[in-house]
């Protein structure tokens, strides 16, 4: 029987083919049709069964290979690009690594005689947080025991303290009136928006460390000589502790209600993006991954990083099934995500070299759980203990 590393050597060409294709054909969230087609082409060659139609998510897919009843390993692939910046977050590498890990692990499974399944979940729209929550809602993770992926970064961190996030459109409604002729008969929605913006700005001093409340004005009126009957803001709220996060969201939305009341307006509050939840890192899986990472020669790493305010919809998955989301060094130390420098690094020889190592680490981690089902009991126990 071939080892994971021997199978990986045989599949390097198709992994690189996918990475190069994704990098050369960047598609923004919910427009990743070429990417989806390329994944399916390669997966069907590998003998995967592919579910191509996911309700509400035209660029999502679920592929799987099974060898009977046993541990079911889910690997999440991301492949959306940034508007105007291509794959400056390295989703070309994520897509290729996840495909590679699934292809390698599935072939090992079929050769090994062990029982189990491998799922590759094509999760679009990570940059807007619409993909994985939508796939969870559609039941795409119902057959998965554990989930994993890895993200390129300028340094390696095994566990990330990502934050919870919710985003709202706050729309104030007043009454239009000529601003010079009879302004006293108007109700100024922009006043309510200004009160809200400034009240939240003053609230920030009393918020716990790590809180983030950031806003833009999306509508401030139509003409300077008309009292605005409508004004709107878009606000995002973030914090890593879920209990305090809920308190913070309620505070901000209460400010919106009171701002409307103070200006004599009404207010509509609507969520404009799915909630994103913090990452629930599964430590037994991290330990398995770390062992293979060290064997691969990746020895410079941090166990856990401080909260930086960022988030990912992989956090939503981690709240439902035991999951890991390590950040792997694949770029220069000066290269930050969502920059032209990172875009350049995302297709560099160093990134490609690291890509293959990470594919092996993910596949080996899945193989451990399939080969020793008792490990799955440990991951599930750790997951339950964190509730």
TORPA-562243 format. One line per 2 residues: their letters; for each residue x, y, z of N, C-alpha, C. Coordinates in pm, whole numbers. Example, Ala and Ser with C-alpha at 12.3 -4.5 7.8 and 13.67 -1.06 7.14 Angstrom:
2
as> 1319:-569:780:1230:-450:780:1320:-330:780; 1285:-225:708:1367:-106:714:1290:3:787
This chain:
387
xx> 84:-120:0:0:0:0:88:126:0; 53:223:-80:130:346:-88:103:435:33
xx> 204:510:71:189:605:181:124:734:130; 82:816:225:27:947:189:127:1026:106
xx> 253:1026:146:354:1104:75:379:1051:-66; 373:919:-82:391:862:-216:273:899:-307
xx> 153:896:-253:36:935:-331:42:1083:-365; 86:1164:-269:101:1308:-292:195:1336:-408
xx> 305:1266:-415:400:1286:-525:332:1263:-660; 244:1164:-666:176:1132:-791:72:1238:-830
xx> 24:1312:-732:-84:1406:-758:-39:1552:-761; 89:1575:-747:138:1713:-745:101:1788:-873
xx> 104:1721:-986:76:1790:-1113:-66:1844:-1117; -165:1765:-1073:-304:1812:-1077:-329:1919:-971
xx> -260:1910:-858:-273:2013:-754:-220:2146:-807; -105:2141:-871:-46:2262:-928:-132:2315:-1042
xx> -188:2227:-1122:-277:2268:-1231:-394:2350:-1177; -452:2305:-1066:-565:2378:-1008:-520:2512:-950
xx> -408:2512:-880:-358:2638:-821:-335:2742:-930; -270:2703:-1038:-240:2797:-1147:-369:2845:-1215
xx> -465:2756:-1230:-591:2793:-1293:-665:2897:-1207; -675:2871:-1079:-746:2963:-990:-677:3099:-987
xx> -546:3099:-981:-471:3225:-975:-491:3307:-1104; -496:3238:-1217:-508:3307:-1346:-652:3346:-1378
xx> -748:3292:-1304:-889:3319:-1332:-962:3361:-1204; -924:3473:-1145:-989:3514:-1019:-1134:3553:-1042
xx> -1221:3503:-954:-1364:3533:-961:-1412:3573:-823; -1489:3681:-816:-1536:3728:-686:-1651:3641:-636
xx> -1690:3665:-511:-1788:3580:-444:-1917:3565:-524; -1964:3441:-528:-2085:3399:-598:-2075:3410:-750
xx> -1954:3434:-801:-1931:3431:-945:-1823:3330:-983; -1794:3236:-895:-1681:3144:-914:-1718:3024:-1001
xx> -1778:3051:-1117:-1827:2944:-1203:-1712:2866:-1269; -1610:2938:-1315:-1496:2869:-1377:-1424:2781:-1274
xx> -1409:2835:-1154:-1343:2759:-1048:-1421:2632:-1018; -1551:2645:-1001:-1634:2528:-971:-1620:2423:-1082
xx> -1624:2466:-1207:-1613:2374:-1320:-1479:2301:-1319; -1372:2373:-1285:-1238:2311:-1282:-1228:2210:-1168
xx> -1279:2246:-1051:-1280:2150:-939:-1352:2023:-980; -1470:2039:-1037:-1551:1921:-1071:-1479:1835:-1176
xx> -1417:1899:-1273:-1341:1825:-1375:-1235:1736:-1311; -1157:1794:-1219:-1048:1720:-1156:-1102:1614:-1059
xx> -1207:1647:-985:-1262:1555:-887:-1325:1433:-955; -1392:1454:-1066:-1452:1340:-1135:-1345:1249:-1193
xx> -1233:1306:-1234:-1121:1223:-1279:-1068:1137:-1164; -1081:1187:-1041:-1035:1115:-923:-1139:1015:-871
xx> -1254:1011:-938:-1356:914:-898:-1449:961:-788; -1450:1091:-759:-1542:1144:-659:-1682:1153:-716
xx> -1781:1130:-632:-1919:1163:-665:-1941:1310:-628; -1997:1388:-718:-2008:1532:-696:-2154:1576:-699
xx> -2196:1639:-589:-2326:1705:-584:-2305:1848:-632; -2363:1880:-748:-2330:2005:-815:-2428:2118:-786
xx> -2545:2085:-734:-2649:2186:-713:-2679:2200:-564; -2634:2311:-506:-2659:2341:-366:-2756:2459:-361
xx> -2868:2440:-293:-2974:2541:-291:-2922:2676:-243; -2944:2779:-325:-2907:2915:-288:-2761:2950:-310
xx> -2681:2851:-352:-2538:2873:-369:-2494:2815:-504; -2507:2892:-610:-2483:2837:-744:-2339:2796:-770
xx> -2244:2847:-691:-2103:2813:-716:-2046:2720:-609; -2133:2659:-531:-2090:2561:-430:-2104:2420:-485
xx> -2035:2325:-420:-2048:2184:-455:-2004:2101:-336; -2043:1973:-337:-1996:1877:-237:-1954:1751:-310
xx> -1829:1709:-289:-1778:1587:-352:-1741:1487:-243; -1760:1359:-270:-1720:1262:-168:-1680:1128:-231
xx> -1599:1057:-153:-1558:920:-183:-1575:841:-54; -1630:721:-62:-1657:644:59:-1607:501:43
xx> -1564:445:156:-1522:305:160:-1593:234:275; -1721:268:292:-1798:204:397:-1815:292:520
xx> -1878:237:621:-1910:310:744:-1785:332:827; -1754:455:858:-1636:489:938:-1624:639:951
xx> -1515:687:1008:-1498:832:1024:-1510:906:891; -1576:1020:896:-1600:1100:776:-1524:1231:788
xx> -1429:1251:698:-1340:1367:704:-1387:1472:604; -1416:1591:652:-1455:1702:565:-1341:1801:547
xx> -1315:1839:424:-1211:1936:392:-1276:2050:315; -1258:2172:362:-1325:2287:303:-1233:2358:204
xx> -1284:2381:84:-1209:2453:-19:-1270:2591:-38; -1185:2692:-36:-1226:2829:-68:-1161:2868:-200
xx> -1230:2953:-279:-1175:2987:-411:-1225:3120:-464; -1292:3199:-379:-1333:3332:-426:-1216:3429:-418
xx> -1216:3528:-505:-1111:3628:-511:-1164:3761:-459; -1073:3858:-447:-1108:3992:-400:-1136:4084:-518
xx> -1236:4168:-509:-1262:4264:-618:-1139:4352:-643; -1089:4349:-765:-976:4433:-803:-840:4386:-756
xx> -835:4283:-671:-707:4238:-616:-679:4090:-643; -767:4024:-716:-743:3883:-744:-729:3802:-616
xx> -637:3706:-619:-620:3617:-504:-517:3672:-405; -541:3795:-362:-452:3859:-265:-477:3811:-123
xx> -566:3713:-107:-583:3646:21:-541:3499:11; -495:3459:-107:-440:3325:-122:-542:3213:-134
xx> -664:3246:-178:-764:3140:-191:-731:3044:-305; -647:3086:-397:-597:2992:-498:-521:2878:-432
xx> -443:2913:-330:-367:2812:-256:-460:2727:-169; -558:2791:-105:-652:2715:-22:-726:2613:-106
xx> -777:2658:-221:-850:2566:-307:-765:2449:-350; -641:2477:-390:-552:2370:-435:-513:2277:-321
xx> -484:2334:-204:-446:2251:-89:-561:2160:-46; -682:2214:-43:-796:2135:2:-829:2026:-99
xx> -825:2062:-228:-845:1959:-331:-738:1851:-318; -614:1893:-306:-504:1797:-298:-517:1705:-178
xx> -550:1762:-62:-565:1681:58:-678:1579:42; -789:1623:-18:-902:1531:-38:-866:1420:-136
xx> -801:1456:-247:-766:1357:-348:-666:1255:-293; -566:1304:-222:-464:1215:-166:-524:1125:-58
xx> -601:1184:33:-660:1107:142:-759:1003:89; -837:1040:-11:-936:947:-65:-868:827:-131
xx> -759:851:-205:-691:738:-268:-628:648:-162; -569:710:-60:-513:630:51:-622:547:116
xx> -739:607:139:-850:535:202:-890:414:120; -904:428:-10:-949:318:-94:-845:206:-100
xx> -716:242:-89:-611:141:-92:-592:72:42; -622:145:150:-585:99:284:-674:-12:338
xx> -798:-18:291:-891:-114:347:-966:-62:468; -928:56:516:-1001:116:628:-1139:163:582
xx> -1228:176:678:-1362:224:649:-1370:374:679; -1443:445:594:-1458:588:616:-1494:660:488
xx> -1502:791:499:-1538:875:383:-1456:1002:383; -1439:1058:264:-1370:1186:247:-1465:1279:170
xx> -1487:1396:226:-1571:1498:163:-1487:1621:130; -1501:1671:9:-1448:1802:-25:-1566:1895:-43
xx> -1572:1997:42:-1684:2091:39:-1639:2219:-29; -1692:2243:-147:-1659:2365:-222:-1738:2481:-166
xx> -1671:2566:-88:-1740:2672:-15:-1706:2809:-76; -1798:2867:-152:-1772:2996:-216:-1788:3111:-117
xx> -1758:3231:-164:-1797:3356:-95:-1747:3366:48; -1623:3321:75:-1571:3337:211:-1552:3483:246
xx> -1514:3564:147:-1483:3704:176:-1605:3782:226; -1724:3738:192:-1845:3803:243:-1918:3716:344
xx> -1862:3600:376:-1921:3515:478:-2052:3450:440; -2077:3433:312:-2205:3379:269:-2199:3229:238
xx> -2078:3176:216:-2067:3039:167:-2095:2932:270; -2014:2925:373:-2026:2814:469:-2155:2823:551
xx> -2199:2943:595:-2330:2947:661:-2442:2896:572; -2438:2930:443:-2538:2880:350:-2531:2730:334
xx> -2410:2675:333:-2394:2531:317:-2436:2457:445; -2410:2518:560:-2459:2459:686:-2612:2454:684
xx> -2673:2563:643:-2820:2569:636:-2874:2465:540; -2803:2441:431:-2847:2344:330:-2819:2199:371
xx> -2753:2179:485:-2726:2044:534:-2604:1978:474; -2515:2058:414:-2398:2000:346:-2297:1937:441
xx> -2301:1975:568:-2205:1921:664:-2266:1810:750; -2387:1765:718:-2456:1670:805:-2387:1534:810
xx> -2312:1498:708:-2245:1368:705:-2097:1375:742; -2054:1491:790:-1912:1513:820:-1888:1504:971
xx> -1789:1424:1011:-1755:1412:1154:-1660:1522:1199; -1566:1558:1114:-1471:1666:1144:-1452:1748:1017
xx> -1403:1871:1035:-1378:1957:919:-1243:2026:936; -1176:2052:824:-1046:2118:834:-1012:2189:704
xx> -921:2283:716:-862:2354:605:-741:2427:660; -663:2488:574:-549:2570:616:-546:2694:530
xx> -498:2804:589:-499:2934:522:-357:2988:510; -316:3036:392:-182:3095:378:-173:3226:455
xx> -53:3250:509:-30:3371:589:120:3399:587; 161:3507:652:304:3541:658:375:3474:775
xx> 301:3404:860:359:3326:968:265:3210:999; 314:3115:1077:235:2995:1106:176:3003:1247
xx> 46:2988:1256:-26:2987:1383:-126:2873:1380; -119:2786:1482:-203:2666:1480:-347:2694:1519
xx> -367:2783:1615:-503:2814:1659:-524:2965:1653; -634:3005:1596:-660:3148:1578:-778:3192:1662
xx> -764:3304:1728:-874:3362:1804:-947:3462:1714; -1024:3409:1625:-1101:3494:1536:-1227:3543:1607
xx> -1292:3643:1550:-1400:3709:1622:-1537:3673:1565; -1640:3703:1645:-1778:3700:1599:-1806:3830:1525
xx> -1892:3822:1425:-1925:3942:1347:-2071:3937:1304; -2138:4051:1315:-2269:4071:1252:-2271:4208:1188
xx> -2341:4220:1076:-2350:4345:1003:-2495:4385:981; -2523:4514:1000:-2661:4562:990:-2669:4686:902
xx> -2781:4696:829:-2819:4820:762:-2918:4893:852; -2883:5015:892:-2966:5098:979:-3026:5208:892
xx> -3156:5207:873:-3221:5305:784:-3322:5389:864; -3297:5519:868:-3385:5612:938:-3482:5676:839
xx> -3607:5692:884:-3711:5750:799:-3771:5875:866; -3772:5986:793:-3831:6110:843:-3938:6161:747
xx> -3942:6294:727:-4038:6352:635:-3969:6461:555; -3978:6454:425:-3913:6552:338:-3987:6686:343
xx> -3907:6790:327:-3964:6925:324:-3860:7018:263; -3906:7130:201:-3813:7229:148:-3729:7282:264
xx> -3598:7276:246:-3508:7310:356:-3503:7457:387; -3550:7544:295:-3551:7688:320:-3691:7742:345
xx> -3787:7688:275:-3923:7744:282:-3994:7708:413; -3989:7579:453:-4062:7538:574:-3991:7421:642
xx> -3865:7436:681:-3791:7325:739:-3854:7271:867; -3930:7358:938:-3992:7315:1062:-4100:7208:1043
xx> -4145:7193:920:-4242:7089:890:-4176:6956:848; -4045:6956:840:-3973:6834:802:-3930:6754:924
xx> -3898:6630:902:-3836:6543:1004:-3708:6489:942; -3594:6529:996:-3465:6509:931:-3405:6372:965
xx> -3411:6281:869:-3355:6148:891:-3204:6153:906; -3140:6251:841:-2994:6263:853:-2956:6301:995
xx> -3040:6377:1064:-3013:6407:1204:-3004:6278:1286; -3099:6189:1263:-3098:6061:1335:-2971:5982:1304
xx> -2930:5983:1176:-2808:5912:1138:-2686:5973:1206; -2682:6106:1213:-2569:6174:1279:-2567:6145:1428
xx> -2684:6146:1492:-2691:6113:1635:-2640:5971:1658; -2685:5878:1573:-2642:5739:1587:-2491:5726:1571
xx> -2437:5786:1466:-2293:5776:1440:-2213:5831:1557; -2250:5948:1605:-2175:6011:1713:-2195:5942:1846
xx> -2315:5889:1871:-2340:5818:1996:-2258:5690:2003; -2248:5619:1890:-2165:5498:1887:-2018:5535:1905
xx> -1975:5646:1844:-1837:5690:1859:-1805:5717:2007; -1900:5776:2081:-1878:5800:2224:-1887:5672:2306
xx> -1971:5579:2260:-1984:5450:2329:-1854:5371:2328; -1774:5388:2223:-1653:5306:2206:-1560:5313:2327
xx> -1555:5426:2396:-1464:5439:2511:-1498:5339:2621; -1625:5303:2631:-1670:5214:2738:-1676:5067:2695
xx> -1631:5036:2575:-1636:4899:2527:-1512:4821:2572; -1528:4692:2586:-1415:4606:2624:-1310:4603:2514
xx> -1186:4576:2554:-1077:4563:2458:-1112:4455:2355; -1074:4482:2232:-1102:4386:2125:-1233:4411:2054
xx> -1314:4504:2105:-1440:4535:2039:-1415:4618:1914; -1495:4595:1814:-1488:4675:1692:-1630:4709:1647
xx> -1654:4840:1626:-1779:4885:1568:-1741:4985:1460; -1762:4950:1334:-1722:5038:1225:-1837:5059:1129
xx> -1846:5182:1074:-1965:5222:999:-1929:5303:875; -2021:5302:781:-2019:5396:669:-2160:5450:651
xx> -2171:5572:598:-2300:5629:561:-2330:5589:417; -2441:5523:394:-2477:5477:260:-2583:5565:193
xx> -2650:5648:273:-2750:5740:216:-2764:5857:311; -2743:5980:259:-2755:6098:343:-2852:6201:289
xx> -2936:6164:195:-3030:6257:135:-3006:6272:-14; -3099:6343:-80:-3093:6355:-226:-3049:6492:-275
xx> -3084:6595:-202:-3050:6732:-245:-3034:6820:-121; -2945:6918:-131:-2916:7000:-14:-3033:7088:26
xx> -3124:7115:-64:-3238:7201:-30:-3363:7122:7; -3346:6993:36:-3457:6909:80:-3420:6844:213
xx> -3505:6858:313:-3484:6786:438:-3483:6636:407; -3375:6564:441:-3368:6421:405:-3478:6340:474
xx> -3557:6271:393:-3659:6184:452:-3604:6043:476; -3484:6018:425:-3423:5887:444:-3273:5904:460
xx> -3216:5835:556:-3071:5831:574:-3034:5691:624; -2920:5642:583:-2886:5504:615:-2738:5489:643
xx> -2706:5394:731:-2569:5358:762:-2557:5206:757; -2438:5161:729:-2406:5018:737:-2303:5002:849
xx> -2329:4912:941:-2243:4895:1058:-2207:4748:1076; -2081:4722:1111:-2037:4588:1149:-1988:4591:1293
xx> -2019:4484:1365:-1988:4474:1508:-1910:4345:1530; -1798:4354:1604:-1710:4238:1623:-1663:4228:1768
xx> -1654:4104:1816:-1584:4074:1942:-1564:3924:1950; -1459:3881:2021:-1424:3739:2025:-1506:3659:2126
xx> -1548:3722:2237:-1626:3652:2339:-1774:3658:2301; -1835:3541:2282:-1969:3540:2225:-2072:3606:2316
xx> -2063:3581:2447:-2160:3640:2540:-2153:3791:2537; -2031:3845:2544:-2018:3991:2540:-2054:4046:2402
xx> -2024:3969:2299:-2059:4009:2163:-2210:4035:2151; -2291:3945:2210:-2435:3963:2204:-2476:4090:2279
xx> -2413:4117:2392:-2441:4239:2467:-2406:4362:2384; -2294:4354:2315:-2247:4467:2234:-2343:4494:2118
xx> -2384:4387:2051:-2480:4404:1941:-2608:4470:1991; -2658:4423:2104:-2781:4479:2158:-2764:4627:2195
xx> -2648:4663:2247:-2621:4804:2281:-2625:4892:2156; -2557:4849:2052:-2550:4930:1930:-2688:4945:1867
xx> -2763:4838:1862:-2897:4846:1803:-2992:4930:1889; -2972:4926:2020:-3053:5012:2108:-3021:5160:2084
xx> -2894:5191:2056:-2856:5329:2023:-2929:5374:1897; -2941:5285:1798:-3012:5320:1675:-3159:5352:1705
xx> -3221:5272:1788:-3361:5298:1825:-3377:5433:1894; -3285:5463:1985:-3295:5589:2060:-3259:5709:1973
xx> -3168:5691:1878:-3134:5800:1786:-3254:5836:1702; -3327:5736:1657:-3449:5761:1581:-3550:5837:1665
xx> -3567:5794:1788:-3664:5859:1877:-3625:6004:1902; -3495:6029:1924:-3448:6165:1953:-3474:6260:1837
xx> -3467:6209:1714:-3487:6294:1596:-3631:6290:1545; -3717:6216:1613:-3856:6207:1570:-3877:6120:1449
xx> -3784:6029:1424:-3789:5941:1306:-3832:5800:1345; -3847:5718:1246:-3859:5574:1266:-3732:5510:1211
xx> -3708:5384:1245:-3586:5318:1200:-3616:5174:1161; -3553:5128:1054:-3554:4988:1013:-3414:4931:1032
xx> -3406:4813:1090:-3278:4748:1115:-3281:4611:1050; -3191:4588:954:-3186:4461:882:-3043:4411:873
xx> -3025:4283:898:-2893:4221:884:-2860:4208:735; -2742:4256:693:-2710:4253:550:-2614:4141:512
xx> -2564:4067:611:-2474:3955:582:-2496:3849:690; -2469:3723:662:-2488:3620:763:-2396:3644:883
xx> -2441:3607:1002:-2352:3617:1118:-2229:3528:1100; -2114:3578:1143:-1990:3499:1141:-1950:3474:1286
xx> -1920:3348:1317:-1890:3313:1455:-1741:3283:1473; -1695:3298:1596:-1553:3280:1625:-1512:3133:1608
xx> -1383:3112:1591:-1329:2979:1566:-1320:2899:1695; -1381:2783:1695:-1374:2690:1808:-1270:2584:1772
xx> -1145:2609:1812:-1034:2524:1771:-1039:2389:1843; -1028:2280:1767:-1030:2147:1827:-886:2103:1857
xx> -851:2100:1984:-711:2077:2023:-659:1937:1990; -738:1831:2005:-686:1700:1962:-650:1696:1813
xx> -731:1758:1729:-699:1763:1586:-576:1848:1560; -565:1959:1634:-447:2045:1620:-320:1968:1654
xx> -325:1885:1757:-207:1807:1795:-168:1709:1686; -266:1646:1624:-237:1557:1512:-172:1634:1397
xx> -232:1747:1363:-179:1829:1254:-37:1876:1286; -15:1918:1409:117:1970:1447:225:1863:1432
xx> 193:1741:1469:293:1633:1457:337:1617:1312; 243:1620:1221:278:1605:1079:345:1731:1024
xx> 307:1845:1076:370:1971:1036:519:1970:1073; 549:1924:1195:689:1916:1238:766:1814:1154
xx> 701:1701:1122:765:1601:1036:796:1657:898; 714:1753:853:734:1815:721:840:1924:724
xx> 896:1950:842:1003:2050:853:953:2191:882; 827:2206:914:773:2338:951:783:2349:1102
xx> 885:2416:1149:915:2416:1293:900:2553:1359; 882:2658:1280:861:2791:1337:712:2820:1338
xx> 654:2828:1457:509:2847:1465:472:2904:1601; 351:2954:1610:290:3000:1735:169:2911:1760
xx> 151:2868:1884:37:2782:1916:-95:2855:1896; -103:2977:1952:-229:3050:1948:-201:3198:1932
xx> -274:3262:1845:-253:3404:1818:-357:3487:1889; -319:3610:1923:-413:3704:1983:-516:3747:1880
xx> -630:3791:1930:-736:3837:1841:-690:3961:1764; -710:3959:1635:-675:4075:1554:-795:4145:1495
xx> -914:4095:1523:-1035:4156:1469:-1086:4090:1343; -1006:3997:1286:-1049:3928:1166:-1146:3816:1195
xx> -1210:3767:1090:-1305:3658:1108:-1312:3575:981; -1370:3457:992:-1390:3369:878:-1513:3285:902
xx> -1584:3251:795:-1702:3167:812:-1668:3022:844; -1538:2988:846:-1500:2857:899:-1534:2850:1047
xx> -1541:2966:1113:-1584:2968:1252:-1724:2911:1269; -1814:2940:1174:-1949:2885:1180:-1947:2733:1175
xx> -1861:2680:1087:-1848:2535:1077:-1796:2477:1208; -1698:2545:1268:-1636:2495:1391:-1732:2492:1509
xx> -1841:2568:1500:-1943:2563:1605:-2035:2442:1590; -2029:2378:1473:-2117:2264:1445:-2044:2130:1449
xx> -1919:2125:1402:-1842:2000:1402:-1699:2032:1445; -1627:1937:1504:-1487:1960:1541:-1406:2005:1419
xx> -1330:2114:1434:-1265:2176:1317:-1130:2234:1353; -1045:2249:1250:-920:2324:1263:-905:2416:1142
xx> -833:2525:1164:-810:2627:1062:-673:2690:1086; -564:2612:1075:-432:2671:1099:-394:2771:991
xx> -318:2872:1032:-260:2969:939:-117:2923:910; -84:2909:783:46:2853:747:131:2957:674
xx> 258:2966:712:349:3060:648:372:3019:503; 327:3107:411:344:3082:269:383:3210:196
xx> 413:3315:273:446:3445:214:558:3509:296; 613:3618:243:719:3691:313:667:3749:445
xx> 757:3766:544:715:3821:674:653:3960:665; 683:4033:559:629:4168:543:499:4171:462
xx> 453:4056:421:340:4048:327:208:4029:402; 125:4131:400:-6:4124:465:-114:4086:365
xx> -215:4015:414:-325:3975:329:-400:4093:270; -459:4072:155:-537:4175:84:-449:4290:36
xx> -327:4258:-2:-236:4358:-58:-177:4304:-188; -122:4396:-269:-57:4354:-393:65:4267:-364
xx> 132:4292:-252:248:4212:-215:206:4067:-189; 96:4049:-118:49:3912:-92:1:3846:-221
xx> -59:3923:-310:-99:3869:-440:21:3811:-512; 132:3883:-510:254:3834:-573:303:3707:-504
xx> 299:3704:-372:348:3589:-296:261:3465:-313; 132:3484:-344:38:3373:-349:63:3277:-464
xx> 151:3312:-555:186:3222:-665:337:3207:-677; 406:3230:-567:553:3225:-569:603:3081:-555
xx> 729:3055:-593:785:2921:-573:781:2876:-427; 804:2970:-334:797:2934:-191:657:2890:-153
xx> 555:2963:-200:418:2926:-168:384:2788:-222; 431:2758:-342:404:2627:-403:471:2517:-322
xx> 594:2542:-281:666:2443:-198:590:2416:-68; 546:2524:-3:471:2509:122:335:2443:97
xx> 276:2473:-15:145:2417:-48:148:2264:-42; 250:2205:-102:258:2059:-101:275:2005:41
xx> 353:2074:122:373:2030:260:241:2032:337; 163:2138:317:36:2150:389:-64:2047:341
xx> -66:2018:212:-151:1910:159:-122:1781:235; 6:1749:249:45:1628:320:0:1629:465
xx> 14:1743:533:-25:1753:674:-176:1732:692; -255:1793:605:-400:1776:614:-439:1631:586
xx> -383:1574:482:-417:1436:447:-374:1338:556; -255:1359:613:-207:1272:721:-297:1282:843
xx> -343:1402:874:-433:1421:988:-562:1343:967; -619:1352:847:-739:1275:817:-715:1126:823
xx> -599:1083:774:-566:940:775:-554:887:918; -498:968:1007:-488:928:1148:-625:895:1205
xx> -721:983:1179:-855:966:1236:-926:847:1174; -908:826:1045:-970:711:980:-909:581:1029
xx> -777:578:1042:-707:455:1082:-731:420:1228; -752:521:1312:-775:499:1455:-904:570:1496
xx> -1019:507:1476:-1147:572:1504:-1160:624:1647; -1082:568:1742:-1087:617:1880:-1043:763:1887
xx> -959:806:1792:-919:947:1788:-1040:1037:1765; -1136:986:1689:-1256:1064:1663:-1335:1085:1792
xx> -1335:985:1879:-1402:999:2009:-1340:1112:2088; -1205:1122:2082:-1136:1230:2153:-1167:1366:2097
xx> -1176:1377:1965:-1206:1507:1907:-1348:1550:1943; -1441:1455:1942:-1579:1488:1976:-1595:1524:2123
xx> -1520:1455:2210:-1525:1487:2354:-1473:1626:2380; -1362:1662:2315:-1306:1796:2331:-1402:1901:2279
xx> -1467:1871:2168:-1565:1963:2110:-1681:1988:2206; -1734:1879:2263:-1846:1891:2356:-1808:1966:2483
xx> -1683:1947:2527:-1638:2009:2651:-1627:2162:2640; -1616:2214:2519:-1601:2358:2499:-1734:2429:2488
x> -1845:2357:2491:-1976:2421:2483:-2006:2501:2611
